[in-house]
């Protein structure tokens, strides 16, 4: 299974911004679809955003207009640009390969995002 390394998290005040990065072990050029997920304290992991190789995006309703997923095949990296952050965005963020309701890769360590004043 493909493994991922996520980075870019941190502590930010409400209204702030962060950019998360995800790098898979091995080339992601042939990976058709990538996704970002988050797990808030005491909640199940949920899909936040997905992006196909052809540029089709899908966002969870609560992040629409605030988050942007993108990929740079040359840098073998997937990004999640997060703006206007809210306390409810707090959680551990992961990337993986969506496959229906499941994922095809192994879960990495994730990167912690904390939105608090």
PyMOL commands that set and color helices and strands:
alter all, ss='L'
color gray80, all
select helices_A, chain A and resi 61-63+87-89
alter helices_A, ss='H'
color red, helices_A
select strands_A, chain A and resi 4-7+10-12+18-24+33-39+46-52+57-59+67-72+77-82+91-96+98-99+102-103+111-115
alter strands_A, ss='S'
color yellow, strands_A
deselect
rebuild
show_as cartoon
